Amino acid sequence: MPEKTETAAAATPRVFIPVIDRLMAEFAGVHQQATVTRCVDAARHGAWEVTGKATPDLVERIARQHLQVLALAFAERS
């Protein structure tokens, strides 16, 4: 699956790569890179649609919340 991860990362604007890196470190062992990248991209699009801007700090906060909820949902299923 490295192809999908590389493609997703290539589609992500450079300014959000550090966000992905920080969240990857925070959720290491919990979520794969592809999941983190998708959450960051979804947060970026959602923030833009709702507020008309998608700053890295806002996108990071939204993506972090999504990743935490996903982790809780997966933990409940186990």
mmCIF file of the N, C-alpha and C atoms, coordinates in Angstrom:
data_MODEL
# 
_entry.id   MODEL 
# 
loop_
_atom_site.group_PDB 
_atom_site.id 
_atom_site.type_symbol 
_atom_site.label_atom_id 
_atom_site.label_alt_id 
_atom_site.label_comp_id 
_atom_site.label_asym_id 
_atom_site.label_entity_id 
_atom_site.label_seq_id 
_atom_site.pdbx_PDB_ins_code 
_atom_site.Cartn_x 
_atom_site.Cartn_y 
_atom_site.Cartn_z 
_atom_site.occupancy 
_atom_site.B_iso_or_equiv 
_atom_site.pdbx_formal_charge 
_atom_site.auth_seq_id 
_atom_site.auth_comp_id 
_atom_site.auth_asym_id 
_atom_site.auth_atom_id 
_atom_site.pdbx_PDB_model_num 
ATOM 1   N N  . MET A 1 1  ? 0.776   -1.214 0.000  1.00 0.00 ? 1  MET A N  1 
ATOM 2   C CA . MET A 1 1  ? 0.000   0.000  0.000  1.00 0.00 ? 1  MET A CA 1 
ATOM 3   C C  . MET A 1 1  ? 0.820   1.282  0.000  1.00 0.00 ? 1  MET A C  1 
ATOM 4   N N  . PRO A 1 2  ? 2.114   1.269  -0.094 1.00 0.00 ? 2  PRO A N  1 
ATOM 5   C CA . PRO A 1 2  ? 2.869   2.511  -0.120 1.00 0.00 ? 2  PRO A CA 1 
ATOM 6   C C  . PRO A 1 2  ? 2.451   3.434  -1.256 1.00 0.00 ? 2  PRO A C  1 
ATOM 7   N N  . GLU A 1 3  ? 1.957   2.865  -2.365 1.00 0.00 ? 3  GLU A N  1 
ATOM 8   C CA . GLU A 1 3  ? 1.555   3.709  -3.471 1.00 0.00 ? 3  GLU A CA 1 
ATOM 9   C C  . GLU A 1 3  ? 0.447   4.671  -3.055 1.00 0.00 ? 3  GLU A C  1 
ATOM 10  N N  . LYS A 1 4  ? -0.557  4.176  -2.355 1.00 0.00 ? 4  LYS A N  1 
ATOM 11  C CA . LYS A 1 4  ? -1.668  5.020  -1.924 1.00 0.00 ? 4  LYS A CA 1 
ATOM 12  C C  . LYS A 1 4  ? -1.199  6.107  -0.962 1.00 0.00 ? 4  LYS A C  1 
ATOM 13  N N  . THR A 1 5  ? -0.338  5.746  -0.036 1.00 0.00 ? 5  THR A N  1 
ATOM 14  C CA . THR A 1 5  ? 0.166   6.704  0.937  1.00 0.00 ? 5  THR A CA 1 
ATOM 15  C C  . THR A 1 5  ? 0.963   7.798  0.249  1.00 0.00 ? 5  THR A C  1 
ATOM 16  N N  . GLU A 1 6  ? 1.824   7.414  -0.674 1.00 0.00 ? 6  GLU A N  1 
ATOM 17  C CA . GLU A 1 6  ? 2.624   8.403  -1.386 1.00 0.00 ? 6  GLU A CA 1 
ATOM 18  C C  . GLU A 1 6  ? 1.744   9.301  -2.240 1.00 0.00 ? 6  GLU A C  1 
ATOM 19  N N  . THR A 1 7  ? 0.732   8.729  -2.876 1.00 0.00 ? 7  THR A N  1 
ATOM 20  C CA . THR A 1 7  ? -0.168  9.518  -3.701 1.00 0.00 ? 7  THR A CA 1 
ATOM 21  C C  . THR A 1 7  ? -0.949  10.496 -2.838 1.00 0.00 ? 7  THR A C  1 
ATOM 22  N N  . ALA A 1 8  ? -1.441  10.039 -1.709 1.00 0.00 ? 8  ALA A N  1 
ATOM 23  C CA . ALA A 1 8  ? -2.196  10.927 -0.823 1.00 0.00 ? 8  ALA A CA 1 
ATOM 24  C C  . ALA A 1 8  ? -1.314  12.045 -0.297 1.00 0.00 ? 8  ALA A C  1 
ATOM 25  N N  . ALA A 1 9  ? -0.097  11.710 0.082  1.00 0.00 ? 9  ALA A N  1 
ATOM 26  C CA . ALA A 1 9  ? 0.801   12.733 0.600  1.00 0.00 ? 9  ALA A CA 1 
ATOM 27  C C  . ALA A 1 9  ? 1.166   13.733 -0.491 1.00 0.00 ? 9  ALA A C  1 
ATOM 28  N N  . ALA A 1 10 ? 1.314   13.249 -1.732 1.00 0.00 ? 10 ALA A N  1 
ATOM 29  C CA . ALA A 1 10 ? 1.652   14.143 -2.832 1.00 0.00 ? 10 ALA A CA 1 
ATOM 30  C C  . ALA A 1 10 ? 0.510   15.128 -3.098 1.00 0.00 ? 10 ALA A C  1 
ATOM 31  N N  . ALA A 1 11 ? -0.729  14.715 -2.863 1.00 0.00 ? 11 ALA A N  1 
ATOM 32  C CA . ALA A 1 11 ? -1.879  15.581 -3.098 1.00 0.00 ? 11 ALA A CA 1 
ATOM 33  C C  . ALA A 1 11 ? -2.066  16.586 -1.968 1.00 0.00 ? 11 ALA A C  1 
ATOM 34  N N  . THR A 1 12 ? -1.439  16.364 -0.852 1.00 0.00 ? 12 THR A N  1 
ATOM 35  C CA . THR A 1 12 ? -1.566  17.249 0.300  1.00 0.00 ? 12 THR A CA 1 
ATOM 36  C C  . THR A 1 12 ? -0.630  18.444 0.129  1.00 0.00 ? 12 THR A C  1 
ATOM 37  N N  . PRO A 1 13 ? -1.148  19.663 0.262  1.00 0.00 ? 13 PRO A N  1 
ATOM 38  C CA . PRO A 1 13 ? -0.265  20.835 0.176  1.00 0.00 ? 13 PRO A CA 1 
ATOM 39  C C  . PRO A 1 13 ? 0.869   20.737 1.200  1.00 0.00 ? 13 PRO A C  1 
ATOM 40  N N  . ARG A 1 14 ? 2.040   21.214 0.817  1.00 0.00 ? 14 ARG A N  1 
ATOM 41  C CA . ARG A 1 14 ? 3.237   21.107 1.659  1.00 0.00 ? 14 ARG A CA 1 
ATOM 42  C C  . ARG A 1 14 ? 3.057   21.659 3.063  1.00 0.00 ? 14 ARG A C  1 
ATOM 43  N N  . VAL A 1 15 ? 2.284   22.701 3.195  1.00 0.00 ? 15 VAL A N  1 
ATOM 44  C CA . VAL A 1 15 ? 2.119   23.330 4.507  1.00 0.00 ? 15 VAL A CA 1 
ATOM 45  C C  . VAL A 1 15 ? 1.503   22.359 5.523  1.00 0.00 ? 15 VAL A C  1 
ATOM 46  N N  . PHE A 1 16 ? 0.816   21.316 5.040  1.00 0.00 ? 16 PHE A N  1 
ATOM 47  C CA . PHE A 1 16 ? 0.172   20.361 5.946  1.00 0.00 ? 16 PHE A CA 1 
ATOM 48  C C  . PHE A 1 16 ? 1.008   19.108 6.217  1.00 0.00 ? 16 PHE A C  1 
ATOM 49  N N  . ILE A 1 17 ? 2.147   18.973 5.551  1.00 0.00 ? 17 ILE A N  1 
ATOM 50  C CA . ILE A 1 17 ? 3.012   17.814 5.794  1.00 0.00 ? 17 ILE A CA 1 
ATOM 51  C C  . ILE A 1 17 ? 3.496   17.768 7.245  1.00 0.00 ? 17 ILE A C  1 
ATOM 52  N N  . PRO A 1 18 ? 3.911   18.902 7.858  1.00 0.00 ? 18 PRO A N  1 
ATOM 53  C CA . PRO A 1 18 ? 4.293   18.850 9.273  1.00 0.00 ? 18 PRO A CA 1 
ATOM 54  C C  . PRO A 1 18 ? 3.127   18.430 10.183 1.00 0.00 ? 18 PRO A C  1 
ATOM 55  N N  . VAL A 1 19 ? 1.920   18.791 9.807  1.00 0.00 ? 19 VAL A N  1 
ATOM 56  C CA . VAL A 1 19 ? 0.738   18.373 10.582 1.00 0.00 ? 19 VAL A CA 1 
ATOM 57  C C  . VAL A 1 19 ? 0.627   16.855 10.540 1.00 0.00 ? 19 VAL A C  1 
ATOM 58  N N  . ILE A 1 20 ? 0.767   16.295 9.354  1.00 0.00 ? 20 ILE A N  1 
ATOM 59  C CA . ILE A 1 20 ? 0.713   14.833 9.212  1.00 0.00 ? 20 ILE A CA 1 
ATOM 60  C C  . ILE A 1 20 ? 1.834   14.185 10.028 1.00 0.00 ? 20 ILE A C  1 
ATOM 61  N N  . ASP A 1 21 ? 3.026   14.750 9.954  1.00 0.00 ? 21 ASP A N  1 
ATOM 62  C CA . ASP A 1 21 ? 4.156   14.193 10.706 1.00 0.00 ? 21 ASP A CA 1 
ATOM 63  C C  . ASP A 1 21 ? 3.903   14.203 12.209 1.00 0.00 ? 21 ASP A C  1 
ATOM 64  N N  . ARG A 1 22 ? 3.385   15.321 12.718 1.00 0.00 ? 22 ARG A N  1 
ATOM 65  C CA . ARG A 1 22 ? 3.105   15.403 14.172 1.00 0.00 ? 22 ARG A CA 1 
ATOM 66  C C  . ARG A 1 22 ? 2.031   14.405 14.591 1.00 0.00 ? 22 ARG A C  1 
ATOM 67  N N  . LEU A 1 23 ? 0.980   14.307 13.789 1.00 0.00 ? 23 LEU A N  1 
ATOM 68  C CA . LEU A 1 23 ? -0.102  13.384 14.131 1.00 0.00 ? 23 LEU A CA 1 
ATOM 69  C C  . LEU A 1 23 ? 0.338   11.931 13.968 1.00 0.00 ? 23 LEU A C  1 
ATOM 70  N N  . MET A 1 24 ? 1.212   11.664 13.007 1.00 0.00 ? 24 MET A N  1 
ATOM 71  C CA . MET A 1 24 ? 1.757   10.307 12.863 1.00 0.00 ? 24 MET A CA 1 
ATOM 72  C C  . MET A 1 24 ? 2.534   9.913  14.116 1.00 0.00 ? 24 MET A C  1 
ATOM 73  N N  . ALA A 1 25 ? 3.326   10.842 14.632 1.00 0.00 ? 25 ALA A N  1 
ATOM 74  C CA . ALA A 1 25 ? 4.090   10.560 15.851 1.00 0.00 ? 25 ALA A CA 1 
ATOM 75  C C  . ALA A 1 25 ? 3.151   10.371 17.039 1.00 0.00 ? 25 ALA A C  1 
ATOM 76  N N  . GLU A 1 26 ? 2.131   11.201 17.116 1.00 0.00 ? 26 GLU A N  1 
ATOM 77  C CA . GLU A 1 26 ? 1.188   11.125 18.236 1.00 0.00 ? 26 GLU A CA 1 
ATOM 78  C C  . GLU A 1 26 ? 0.372   9.836  18.220 1.00 0.00 ? 26 GLU A C  1 
ATOM 79  N N  . PHE A 1 27 ? 0.010   9.379  17.020 1.00 0.00 ? 27 PHE A N  1 
ATOM 80  C CA . PHE A 1 27 ? -0.853  8.198  16.905 1.00 0.00 ? 27 PHE A CA 1 
ATOM 81  C C  . PHE A 1 27 ? -0.105  6.975  16.388 1.00 0.00 ? 27 PHE A C  1 
ATOM 82  N N  . ALA A 1 28 ? 1.206   6.965  16.583 1.00 0.00 ? 28 ALA A N  1 
ATOM 83  C CA . ALA A 1 28 ? 2.012   5.802  16.182 1.00 0.00 ? 28 ALA A CA 1 
ATOM 84  C C  . ALA A 1 28 ? 1.497   4.558  16.898 1.00 0.00 ? 28 ALA A C  1 
ATOM 85  N N  . GLY A 1 29 ? 1.343   3.497  16.155 1.00 0.00 ? 29 GLY A N  1 
ATOM 86  C CA . GLY A 1 29 ? 0.844   2.259  16.740 1.00 0.00 ? 29 GLY A CA 1 
ATOM 87  C C  . GLY A 1 29 ? -0.673  2.213  16.864 1.00 0.00 ? 29 GLY A C  1 
ATOM 88  N N  . VAL A 1 30 ? -1.331  3.318  16.532 1.00 0.00 ? 30 VAL A N  1 
ATOM 89  C CA . VAL A 1 30 ? -2.795  3.377  16.607 1.00 0.00 ? 30 VAL A CA 1 
ATOM 90  C C  . VAL A 1 30 ? -3.390  3.459  15.207 1.00 0.00 ? 30 VAL A C  1 
ATOM 91  N N  . HIS A 1 31 ? -2.868  4.376  14.397 1.00 0.00 ? 31 HIS A N  1 
ATOM 92  C CA . HIS A 1 31 ? -3.375  4.587  13.042 1.00 0.00 ? 31 HIS A CA 1 
ATOM 93  C C  . HIS A 1 31 ? -2.237  4.514  12.035 1.00 0.00 ? 31 HIS A C  1 
ATOM 94  N N  . GLN A 1 32 ? -2.550  4.003  10.862 1.00 0.00 ? 32 GLN A N  1 
ATOM 95  C CA . GLN A 1 32 ? -1.585  3.964  9.774  1.00 0.00 ? 32 GLN A CA 1 
ATOM 96  C C  . GLN A 1 32 ? -1.449  5.356  9.156  1.00 0.00 ? 32 GLN A C  1 
ATOM 97  N N  . GLN A 1 33 ? -0.361  5.560  8.428  1.00 0.00 ? 33 GLN A N  1 
ATOM 98  C CA . GLN A 1 33 ? -0.116  6.856  7.801  1.00 0.00 ? 33 GLN A CA 1 
ATOM 99  C C  . GLN A 1 33 ? -1.244  7.231  6.850  1.00 0.00 ? 33 GLN A C  1 
ATOM 100 N N  . ALA A 1 34 ? -1.780  6.279  6.128  1.00 0.00 ? 34 ALA A N  1 
ATOM 101 C CA . ALA A 1 34 ? -2.862  6.569  5.190  1.00 0.00 ? 34 ALA A CA 1 
ATOM 102 C C  . ALA A 1 34 ? -4.087  7.121  5.916  1.00 0.00 ? 34 ALA A C  1 
ATOM 103 N N  . THR A 1 35 ? -4.382  6.594  7.089  1.00 0.00 ? 35 THR A N  1 
ATOM 104 C CA . THR A 1 35 ? -5.527  7.070  7.874  1.00 0.00 ? 35 THR A CA 1 
ATOM 105 C C  . THR A 1 35 ? -5.284  8.491  8.348  1.00 0.00 ? 35 THR A C  1 
ATOM 106 N N  . VAL A 1 36 ? -4.093  8.752  8.838  1.00 0.00 ? 36 VAL A N  1 
ATOM 107 C CA . VAL A 1 36 ? -3.757  10.100 9.312  1.00 0.00 ? 36 VAL A CA 1 
ATOM 108 C C  . VAL A 1 36 ? -3.849  11.090 8.155  1.00 0.00 ? 36 VAL A C  1 
ATOM 109 N N  . THR A 1 37 ? -3.294  10.715 7.018  1.00 0.00 ? 37 THR A N  1 
ATOM 110 C CA . THR A 1 37 ? -3.308  11.602 5.852  1.00 0.00 ? 37 THR A CA 1 
ATOM 111 C C  . THR A 1 37 ? -4.737  11.884 5.403  1.00 0.00 ? 37 THR A C  1 
ATOM 112 N N  . ARG A 1 38 ? -5.573  10.856 5.372  1.00 0.00 ? 38 ARG A N  1 
ATOM 113 C CA . ARG A 1 38 ? -6.980  11.060 4.985  1.00 0.00 ? 38 ARG A CA 1 
ATOM 114 C C  . ARG A 1 38 ? -7.693  11.974 5.962  1.00 0.00 ? 38 ARG A C  1 
ATOM 115 N N  . CYS A 1 39 ? -7.432  11.818 7.258  1.00 0.00 ? 39 CYS A N  1 
ATOM 116 C CA . CYS A 1 39 ? -8.070  12.681 8.260  1.00 0.00 ? 39 CYS A CA 1 
ATOM 117 C C  . CYS A 1 39 ? -7.619  14.131 8.107  1.00 0.00 ? 39 CYS A C  1 
ATOM 118 N N  . VAL A 1 40 ? -6.351  14.338 7.839  1.00 0.00 ? 40 VAL A N  1 
ATOM 119 C CA . VAL A 1 40 ? -5.850  15.700 7.642  1.00 0.00 ? 40 VAL A CA 1 
ATOM 120 C C  . VAL A 1 40 ? -6.499  16.310 6.399  1.00 0.00 ? 40 VAL A C  1 
ATOM 121 N N  . ASP A 1 41 ? -6.571  15.547 5.325  1.00 0.00 ? 41 ASP A N  1 
ATOM 122 C CA . ASP A 1 41 ? -7.180  16.062 4.104  1.00 0.00 ? 41 ASP A CA 1 
ATOM 123 C C  . ASP A 1 41 ? -8.670  16.352 4.307  1.00 0.00 ? 41 ASP A C  1 
ATOM 124 N N  . ALA A 1 42 ? -9.363  15.468 5.001  1.00 0.00 ? 42 ALA A N  1 
ATOM 125 C CA . ALA A 1 42 ? -10.787 15.691 5.277  1.00 0.00 ? 42 ALA A CA 1 
ATOM 126 C C  . ALA A 1 42 ? -10.977 16.913 6.173  1.00 0.00 ? 42 ALA A C  1 
ATOM 127 N N  . ALA A 1 43 ? -10.121 17.062 7.161  1.00 0.00 ? 43 ALA A N  1 
ATOM 128 C CA . ALA A 1 43 ? -10.210 18.220 8.051  1.00 0.00 ? 43 ALA A CA 1 
ATOM 129 C C  . ALA A 1 43 ? -9.947  19.515 7.290  1.00 0.00 ? 43 ALA A C  1 
ATOM 130 N N  . ARG A 1 44 ? -8.992  19.464 6.374  1.00 0.00 ? 44 ARG A N  1 
ATOM 131 C CA . ARG A 1 44 ? -8.667  20.639 5.556  1.00 0.00 ? 44 ARG A CA 1 
ATOM 132 C C  . ARG A 1 44 ? -9.857  21.039 4.700  1.00 0.00 ? 44 ARG A C  1 
ATOM 133 N N  . HIS A 1 45 ? -10.461 20.074 4.045  1.00 0.00 ? 45 HIS A N  1 
ATOM 134 C CA . HIS A 1 45 ? -11.613 20.371 3.199  1.00 0.00 ? 45 HIS A CA 1 
ATOM 135 C C  . HIS A 1 45 ? -12.803 20.855 4.030  1.00 0.00 ? 45 HIS A C  1 
ATOM 136 N N  . GLY A 1 46 ? -13.045 20.207 5.159  1.00 0.00 ? 46 GLY A N  1 
ATOM 137 C CA . GLY A 1 46 ? -14.152 20.609 6.025  1.00 0.00 ? 46 GLY A CA 1 
ATOM 138 C C  . GLY A 1 46 ? -13.968 22.008 6.591  1.00 0.00 ? 46 GLY A C  1 
ATOM 139 N N  . ALA A 1 47 ? -12.777 22.302 7.039  1.00 0.00 ? 47 ALA A N  1 
ATOM 140 C CA . ALA A 1 47 ? -12.502 23.636 7.580  1.00 0.00 ? 47 ALA A CA 1 
ATOM 141 C C  . ALA A 1 47 ? -12.712 24.698 6.512  1.00 0.00 ? 47 ALA A C  1 
ATOM 142 N N  . TRP A 1 48 ? -12.248 24.410 5.301  1.00 0.00 ? 48 TRP A N  1 
ATOM 143 C CA . TRP A 1 48 ? -12.399 25.372 4.205  1.00 0.00 ? 48 TRP A CA 1 
ATOM 144 C C  . TRP A 1 48 ? -13.871 25.607 3.897  1.00 0.00 ? 48 TRP A C  1 
ATOM 145 N N  . GLU A 1 49 ? -14.662 24.542 3.865  1.00 0.00 ? 49 GLU A N  1 
ATOM 146 C CA . GLU A 1 49 ? -16.084 24.666 3.549  1.00 0.00 ? 49 GLU A CA 1 
ATOM 147 C C  . GLU A 1 49 ? -16.847 25.430 4.623  1.00 0.00 ? 49 GLU A C  1 
ATOM 148 N N  . VAL A 1 50 ? -16.493 25.230 5.880  1.00 0.00 ? 50 VAL A N  1 
ATOM 149 C CA . VAL A 1 50 ? -17.236 25.849 6.980  1.00 0.00 ? 50 VAL A CA 1 
ATOM 150 C C  . VAL A 1 50 ? -16.764 27.269 7.257  1.00 0.00 ? 50 VAL A C  1 
ATOM 151 N N  . THR A 1 51 ? -15.456 27.483 7.267  1.00 0.00 ? 51 THR A N  1 
ATOM 152 C CA . THR A 1 51 ? -14.938 28.790 7.692  1.00 0.00 ? 51 THR A CA 1 
ATOM 153 C C  . THR A 1 51 ? -14.346 29.625 6.562  1.00 0.00 ? 51 THR A C  1 
ATOM 154 N N  . GLY A 1 52 ? -14.112 28.999 5.417  1.00 0.00 ? 52 GLY A N  1 
ATOM 155 C CA . GLY A 1 52 ? -13.481 29.706 4.317  1.00 0.00 ? 52 GLY A CA 1 
ATOM 156 C C  . GLY A 1 52 ? -11.975 29.800 4.448  1.00 0.00 ? 52 GLY A C  1 
ATOM 157 N N  . LYS A 1 53 ? -11.412 29.106 5.439  1.00 0.00 ? 53 LYS A N  1 
ATOM 158 C CA . LYS A 1 53 ? -9.963  29.050 5.606  1.00 0.00 ? 53 LYS A CA 1 
ATOM 159 C C  . LYS A 1 53 ? -9.595  27.696 6.189  1.00 0.00 ? 53 LYS A C  1 
ATOM 160 N N  . ALA A 1 54 ? -8.372  27.309 5.969  1.00 0.00 ? 54 ALA A N  1 
ATOM 161 C CA . ALA A 1 54 ? -7.891  26.024 6.483  1.00 0.00 ? 54 ALA A CA 1 
ATOM 162 C C  . ALA A 1 54 ? -6.446  26.206 6.925  1.00 0.00 ? 54 ALA A C  1 
ATOM 163 N N  . THR A 1 55 ? -6.274  26.823 8.069  1.00 0.00 ? 55 THR A N  1 
ATOM 164 C CA . THR A 1 55 ? -4.929  27.032 8.591  1.00 0.00 ? 55 THR A CA 1 
ATOM 165 C C  . THR A 1 55 ? -4.396  25.716 9.166  1.00 0.00 ? 55 THR A C  1 
ATOM 166 N N  . PRO A 1 56 ? -3.087  25.532 9.142  1.00 0.00 ? 56 PRO A N  1 
ATOM 167 C CA . PRO A 1 56 ? -2.528  24.288 9.671  1.00 0.00 ? 56 PRO A CA 1 
ATOM 168 C C  . PRO A 1 56 ? -2.941  24.000 11.118 1.00 0.00 ? 56 PRO A C  1 
ATOM 169 N N  . ASP A 1 57 ? -2.996  25.021 11.969 1.00 0.00 ? 57 ASP A N  1 
ATOM 170 C CA . ASP A 1 57 ? -3.366  24.745 13.370 1.00 0.00 ? 57 ASP A CA 1 
ATOM 171 C C  . ASP A 1 57 ? -4.820  24.303 13.493 1.00 0.00 ? 57 ASP A C  1 
ATOM 172 N N  . LEU A 1 58 ? -5.720  24.908 12.724 1.00 0.00 ? 58 LEU A N  1 
ATOM 173 C CA . LEU A 1 58 ? -7.128  24.502 12.765 1.00 0.00 ? 58 LEU A CA 1 
ATOM 174 C C  . LEU A 1 58 ? -7.280  23.090 12.210 1.00 0.00 ? 58 LEU A C  1 
ATOM 175 N N  . VAL A 1 59 ? -6.642  22.816 11.103 1.00 0.00 ? 59 VAL A N  1 
ATOM 176 C CA . VAL A 1 59 ? -6.715  21.492 10.486 1.00 0.00 ? 59 VAL A CA 1 
ATOM 177 C C  . VAL A 1 59 ? -6.152  20.432 11.432 1.00 0.00 ? 59 VAL A C  1 
ATOM 178 N N  . GLU A 1 60 ? -5.058  20.746 12.105 1.00 0.00 ? 60 GLU A N  1 
ATOM 179 C CA . GLU A 1 60 ? -4.472  19.790 13.043 1.00 0.00 ? 60 GLU A CA 1 
ATOM 180 C C  . GLU A 1 60 ? -5.419  19.479 14.194 1.00 0.00 ? 60 GLU A C  1 
ATOM 181 N N  . ARG A 1 61 ? -6.057  20.497 14.734 1.00 0.00 ? 61 ARG A N  1 
ATOM 182 C CA . ARG A 1 61 ? -6.998  20.279 15.844 1.00 0.00 ? 61 ARG A CA 1 
ATOM 183 C C  . ARG A 1 61 ? -8.178  19.412 15.406 1.00 0.00 ? 61 ARG A C  1 
ATOM 184 N N  . ILE A 1 62 ? -8.729  19.691 14.235 1.00 0.00 ? 62 ILE A N  1 
ATOM 185 C CA . ILE A 1 62 ? -9.866  18.911 13.735 1.00 0.00 ? 62 ILE A CA 1 
ATOM 186 C C  . ILE A 1 62 ? -9.439  17.470 13.453 1.00 0.00 ? 62 ILE A C  1 
ATOM 187 N N  . ALA A 1 63 ? -8.318  17.305 12.771 1.00 0.00 ? 63 ALA A N  1 
ATOM 188 C CA . ALA A 1 63 ? -7.845  15.957 12.443 1.00 0.00 ? 63 ALA A CA 1 
ATOM 189 C C  . ALA A 1 63 ? -7.542  15.163 13.707 1.00 0.00 ? 63 ALA A C  1 
ATOM 190 N N  . ARG A 1 64 ? -6.946  15.803 14.697 1.00 0.00 ? 64 ARG A N  1 
ATOM 191 C CA . ARG A 1 64 ? -6.642  15.116 15.958 1.00 0.00 ? 64 ARG A CA 1 
ATOM 192 C C  . ARG A 1 64 ? -7.933  14.602 16.606 1.00 0.00 ? 64 ARG A C  1 
ATOM 193 N N  . GLN A 1 65 ? -8.966  15.416 16.618 1.00 0.00 ? 65 GLN A N  1 
ATOM 194 C CA . GLN A 1 65 ? -10.243 14.979 17.188 1.00 0.00 ? 65 GLN A CA 1 
ATOM 195 C C  . GLN A 1 65 ? -10.803 13.787 16.422 1.00 0.00 ? 65 GLN A C  1 
ATOM 196 N N  . HIS A 1 66 ? -10.731 13.837 15.090 1.00 0.00 ? 66 HIS A N  1 
ATOM 197 C CA . HIS A 1 66 ? -11.209 12.710 14.285 1.00 0.00 ? 66 HIS A CA 1 
ATOM 198 C C  . HIS A 1 66 ? -10.428 11.441 14.602 1.00 0.00 ? 66 HIS A C  1 
ATOM 199 N N  . LEU A 1 67 ? -9.117  11.567 14.706 1.00 0.00 ? 67 LEU A N  1 
ATOM 200 C CA . LEU A 1 67 ? -8.285  10.398 14.992 1.00 0.00 ? 67 LEU A CA 1 
ATOM 201 C C  . LEU A 1 67 ? -8.548  9.843  16.386 1.00 0.00 ? 67 LEU A C  1 
ATOM 202 N N  . GLN A 1 68 ? -8.810  10.702 17.347 1.00 0.00 ? 68 GLN A N  1 
ATOM 203 C CA . GLN A 1 68 ? -9.140  10.240 18.697 1.00 0.00 ? 68 GLN A CA 1 
ATOM 204 C C  . GLN A 1 68 ? -10.458 9.487  18.693 1.00 0.00 ? 68 GLN A C  1 
ATOM 205 N N  . VAL A 1 69 ? -11.442 9.994  17.976 1.00 0.00 ? 69 VAL A N  1 
ATOM 206 C CA . VAL A 1 69 ? -12.744 9.323  17.902 1.00 0.00 ? 69 VAL A CA 1 
ATOM 207 C C  . VAL A 1 69 ? -12.604 7.972  17.215 1.00 0.00 ? 69 VAL A C  1 
ATOM 208 N N  . LEU A 1 70 ? -11.838 7.934  16.134 1.00 0.00 ? 70 LEU A N  1 
ATOM 209 C CA . LEU A 1 70 ? -11.600 6.653  15.458 1.00 0.00 ? 70 LEU A CA 1 
ATOM 210 C C  . LEU A 1 70 ? -10.921 5.646  16.382 1.00 0.00 ? 70 LEU A C  1 
ATOM 211 N N  . ALA A 1 71 ? -9.949  6.101  17.145 1.00 0.00 ? 71 ALA A N  1 
ATOM 212 C CA . ALA A 1 71 ? -9.252  5.210  18.075 1.00 0.00 ? 71 ALA A CA 1 
ATOM 213 C C  . ALA A 1 71 ? -10.213 4.655  19.123 1.00 0.00 ? 71 ALA A C  1 
ATOM 214 N N  . LEU A 1 72 ? -11.083 5.519  19.629 1.00 0.00 ? 72 LEU A N  1 
ATOM 215 C CA . LEU A 1 72 ? -12.073 5.052  20.619 1.00 0.00 ? 72 LEU A CA 1 
ATOM 216 C C  . LEU A 1 72 ? -13.040 4.057  20.013 1.00 0.00 ? 72 LEU A C  1 
ATOM 217 N N  . ALA A 1 73 ? -13.475 4.324  18.800 1.00 0.00 ? 73 ALA A N  1 
ATOM 218 C CA . ALA A 1 73 ? -14.413 3.399  18.130 1.00 0.00 ? 73 ALA A CA 1 
ATOM 219 C C  . ALA A 1 73 ? -13.766 2.050  17.906 1.00 0.00 ? 73 ALA A C  1 
ATOM 220 N N  . PHE A 1 74 ? -12.506 2.039  17.478 1.00 0.00 ? 74 PHE A N  1 
ATOM 221 C CA . PHE A 1 74 ? -11.813 0.776  17.266 1.00 0.00 ? 74 PHE A CA 1 
ATOM 222 C C  . PHE A 1 74 ? -11.598 0.035  18.585 1.00 0.00 ? 74 PHE A C  1 
ATOM 223 N N  . ALA A 1 75 ? -11.317 0.779  19.647 1.00 0.00 ? 75 ALA A N  1 
ATOM 224 C CA . ALA A 1 75 ? -11.097 0.162  20.963 1.00 0.00 ? 75 ALA A CA 1 
ATOM 225 C C  . ALA A 1 75 ? -12.385 -0.485 21.476 1.00 0.00 ? 75 ALA A C  1 
ATOM 226 N N  . GLU A 1 76 ? -13.514 0.130  21.201 1.00 0.00 ? 76 GLU A N  1 
ATOM 227 C CA . GLU A 1 76 ? -14.794 -0.437 21.648 1.00 0.00 ? 76 GLU A CA 1 
ATOM 228 C C  . GLU A 1 76 ? -15.144 -1.720 20.917 1.00 0.00 ? 76 GLU A C  1 
ATOM 229 N N  . ARG A 1 77 ? -14.703 -1.820 19.673 1.00 0.00 ? 77 ARG A N  1 
ATOM 230 C CA . ARG A 1 77 ? -15.004 -3.019 18.883 1.00 0.00 ? 77 ARG A CA 1 
ATOM 231 C C  . ARG A 1 77 ? -14.154 -4.209 19.304 1.00 0.00 ? 77 ARG A C  1 
ATOM 232 N N  . SER A 1 78 ? -13.062 -3.969 19.978 1.00 0.00 ? 78 SER A N  1 
ATOM 233 C CA . SER A 1 78 ? -12.150 -5.052 20.355 1.00 0.00 ? 78 SER A CA 1 
ATOM 234 C C  . SER A 1 78 ? -12.658 -5.822 21.543 1.00 0.00 ? 78 SER A C  1 
# 
